[in-house]
Amino acid sequence: MIATTVTSSAIVLVGAVFLACAVEMVEALTIVLAVGHTRGWRSAFEGTGVALAALAALVAVLGPALVHVPLSALRLVVGGVLLIFGMQWLRKAILRASGLKALHDEDEIYRETVAELEAVATRPDRDRIAFVMAFKGVFLEGLEVVVAVLTLGTSAHRLGLAAATAGVAIVLVGVVGVIVAKQLSSVPENLMKMGVGVMLVSFGTFWTGEGLKVSWPGSDAFLLIFVVFYAIVCAATISVLRKASPTNVAVA
C-alpha cells in the first residue's frame, strides 16, 4: 500500500512538472527562433545563455532557503499559490477549448516577434535589441519553470525527481526545436495547459489540506482522485459552455 501511494504521487508529480516545463519551453523556444532567424543566432544564443545563468543564480539563492521552511507551512503556502495559478491556467484553457477565447497561436507569436524585430532593423542597437528579446523570453518562461520545480519538488520532498523531470522536458523541447526549426505549431498547447492546470489545482488542493492538517484517505494516492475529479469538471464545463454559445465566437 505504501509503495502504491508513493508511486502514484511520483507519477502525478512527474506529469505536472513535465507538462508545465514543456509548455513554458515551447513559448521560450518560439521567441528564440524568431530572434535567431531575424537578427542572427549570435545575439539569440547570448541572450539565452545570460538568461540561463541568471536563472541558475536565482535557484542557488532561493533553492536552499525553501528547505528550512516548516513542511506544514510550506505546503499551505504553496498549495494556495498552486490553486491560484492552476485556476488561472484552467480558466484560459477552458475558454479556449470552448471557443470563447482565441487559441494560443505560436505562429502568431513568432510573426509578431519577427515584425517587432524587423521594425527596428535599421537602428544601430539591433544586436542589443535581439539580445534583450531572447533574454526576456527565456528568463520569464524559465522563471515559471523554476517556480514549478521548486514548489512542487520541495513540497513533495522529491526535488531531485522534479529537477530531473524538468531537465528531460527542456532537453526534449530543445531537440525537437533543433530538428523541426520552426514554431512547433503542431504541439497541442492548450490541451497541455489544461493538463497542467488540472495537476496544479490537484496538488494545490491536496497540499492546502495537508497544511491544514487534513488526513486524506489513502495518503498521496488521493491525488489521483483530485486529478480525475478536476478533469471531469473541466470536460463538463467545456461541454456546457459550447452548448450555451453555439456560435463559438473567439476573442483574443
C-alpha positions in Angstrom: 0.0 0.0 0.0 2.8 2.4 0.9 4.6 1.6 -2.3 1.4 2.3 -4.3 0.8 5.7 -2.7 4.5 6.7 -3.3 4.3 5.6 -6.9 1.0 7.5 -7.5 2.4 10.6 -6.0 5.6 10.4 -8.1 3.6 9.8 -11.3 1.4 12.9 -10.7 4.5 15.0 -9.8 6.4 13.9 -12.9 3.3 14.6 -15.1 2.8 18.1 -13.6 6.4 19.2 -13.8 7.0 17.8 -17.3 3.9 19.4 -18.9 4.5 22.7 -17.1 8.1 22.9 -18.2 7.3 21.7 -21.8 4.7 24.4 -22.2 6.9 27.2 -21.0 9.9 26.0 -23.1 7.8 25.8 -26.2 7.0 29.5 -25.8 10.6 30.4 -25.0 11.9 28.5 -28.0 9.4 30.3 -30.3 10.9 33.6 -29.3 14.5 32.4 -29.6 13.8 31.0 -33.0 12.3 34.3 -34.1 15.2 36.3 -32.8 17.8 33.9 -34.4 16.2 33.8 -37.8 15.6 37.6 -37.9 18.6 39.2 -36.2 21.2 36.5 -36.1 21.9 33.4 -33.9 24.8 35.0 -32.0 22.6 37.5 -30.2 19.9 34.9 -29.7 22.4 32.5 -28.1 24.0 35.2 -26.0 20.6 36.3 -24.6 19.6 32.7 -23.9 22.9 32.0 -22.2 22.7 35.0 -19.9 19.1 34.2 -19.0 20.0 30.6 -18.1 22.9 31.9 -16.0 20.6 34.4 -14.2 18.1 31.6 -13.5 20.8 29.3 -12.2 21.9 32.1 -9.8 18.3 32.6 -8.7 17.9 28.9 -7.9 21.2 28.9 -6.0 20.0 31.7 -3.8 16.4 30.7 -3.3 16.5 26.9 -3.5 18.3 26.1 -0.2 16.0 28.6 1.7 12.9 26.6 0.9 14.4 23.5 2.6 14.4 25.2 6.1 10.7 26.3 5.9 8.4 24.0 8.1 6.8 21.5 5.9 3.2 22.2 7.0 3.6 25.9 6.5 5.3 25.4 3.1 2.6 23.1 1.9 -0.1 25.6 3.0 1.5 28.5 1.2 2.5 26.5 -1.9 -0.9 24.9 -2.0 -2.6 28.3 -2.1 -0.2 29.5 -4.7 -0.8 26.5 -6.9 -4.5 26.8 -6.6 -4.3 30.4 -7.8 -2.0 29.6 -10.7 -3.9 26.4 -11.6 -7.3 28.1 -11.7 -5.9 30.8 -14.0 -4.5 28.1 -16.3 -7.7 26.2 -16.3 -9.8 29.3 -16.9 -7.9 30.2 -20.0 -7.7 26.6 -21.3 -11.4 26.1 -20.8 -12.4 29.3 -22.5 -10.1 28.4 -25.5 -11.4 24.8 -25.7 -15.0 26.0 -25.6 -14.4 28.6 -28.3 -14.9 31.7 -26.1 -11.3 32.7 -26.3 -8.8 32.5 -29.2 -6.4 29.6 -29.1 -2.8 30.5 -28.1 -1.1 30.7 -31.5 2.7 30.1 -31.5 2.8 31.0 -35.2 1.2 34.4 -34.4 3.7 34.9 -31.6 6.5 34.1 -34.0 5.2 36.6 -36.6 4.7 39.3 -34.0 8.2 38.8 -32.7 9.7 38.9 -36.2 7.7 42.1 -37.0 8.9 43.8 -33.9 12.5 43.0 -34.6 12.3 43.9 -38.3 10.7 47.2 -37.4 14.0 48.3 -35.8 16.3 46.6 -38.2 18.0 49.8 -39.3 18.8 51.0 -35.8 22.4 50.8 -34.6 21.4 48.9 -31.5 20.0 45.9 -33.4 22.2 43.4 -31.6 21.2 44.7 -28.2 17.5 44.5 -29.0 17.9 40.9 -30.2 19.8 40.1 -27.0 17.1 41.6 -24.8 14.3 39.8 -26.7 16.0 36.5 -26.3 16.9 37.1 -22.7 13.4 38.2 -21.8 11.7 35.3 -23.4 14.0 32.6 -21.9 14.2 34.3 -18.4 10.4 34.9 -18.0 9.4 31.5 -19.2 12.3 29.8 -17.4 11.3 31.6 -14.2 7.9 29.8 -14.3 9.8 26.5 -14.7 12.0 27.3 -11.7 8.9 28.1 -9.6 7.2 24.9 -10.6 10.2 22.8 -9.9 11.0 24.3 -6.5 7.4 24.5 -5.2 6.2 21.1 -6.5 9.5 19.3 -5.8 10.2 20.7 -2.4 6.6 20.3 -1.1 6.6 16.7 -2.3 10.0 16.0 -0.8 11.1 15.0 -4.3 13.1 18.0 -5.5 15.6 15.8 -7.3 12.8 14.0 -9.2 11.2 17.3 -10.2 14.5 18.8 -11.3 15.3 15.7 -13.4 11.9 15.8 -15.0 12.3 19.5 -15.8 15.6 18.7 -17.4 14.2 16.0 -19.6 11.3 18.3 -20.7 13.7 21.1 -21.5 16.1 18.9 -23.4 13.2 17.2 -25.3 11.7 20.6 -26.4 15.2 21.8 -27.4 15.9 18.7 -29.5 12.5 19.0 -31.2 13.2 22.7 -31.9 16.5 22.0 -33.4 15.1 19.2 -35.6 12.0 21.0 -36.7 13.5 24.5 -36.7 10.0 26.1 -36.7 7.4 27.4 -34.3 6.2 24.0 -33.0 2.6 25.0 -34.0 1.6 21.3 -34.1 2.0 20.9 -30.4 -1.4 20.8 -28.7 -0.5 23.5 -26.3 -4.0 24.2 -25.0 -4.5 20.6 -24.1 -1.1 20.6 -22.3 -2.0 23.7 -20.4 -5.3 22.2 -19.3 -3.5 19.2 -18.1 -1.0 21.4 -16.2 -3.9 23.3 -14.7 -5.7 20.2 -13.5 -2.5 18.9 -11.9 -1.6 22.2 -10.3 -5.1 22.5 -8.8 -5.0 18.9 -7.7 -1.6 19.5 -5.9 -2.9 22.8 -4.5 -6.0 21.2 -3.0 -4.0 18.3 -1.6 -1.3 20.4 0.0 -3.6 23.1 1.3 -5.5 20.3 3.0 -2.3 18.8 4.4 -1.2 22.3 5.6 -4.5 22.5 7.5 -3.8 19.0 9.0 -6.4 17.2 6.8 -5.8 13.5 6.7 -6.6 12.4 3.1 -7.8 8.8 2.6 -5.1 6.7 1.0 -2.5 9.4 1.7 -0.7 10.5 -1.6 -2.8 8.2 -3.7 -5.8 10.6 -3.1 -4.0 12.9 -5.6 -5.3 10.8 -8.4 -8.8 11.3 -7.2 -8.4 15.0 -7.4 -6.9 14.7 -10.9 -9.8 12.7 -12.1 -12.3 14.9 -10.4 -10.9 18.2 -11.8 -10.6 16.6 -15.3 -14.2 15.7 -15.2 -15.2 19.1 -14.0 -13.2 20.7 -16.9 -14.8 18.5 -19.5 -18.3 19.1 -18.2 -17.7 22.9 -18.1 -16.4 22.9 -21.7 -19.4 21.0 -22.8 -21.8 23.4 -21.1 -20.1 26.4 -22.5 -20.1 25.0 -26.0 -23.8 24.4 -25.8 -24.5 27.8 -24.3 -22.5 29.5 -27.0 -23.1 27.6 -30.3 -21.5 30.3 -32.4 -18.2 29.9 -30.5 -17.1 33.4 -31.2 -13.4 33.6 -30.3 -12.0 36.7 -28.8 -8.3 37.5 -28.4 
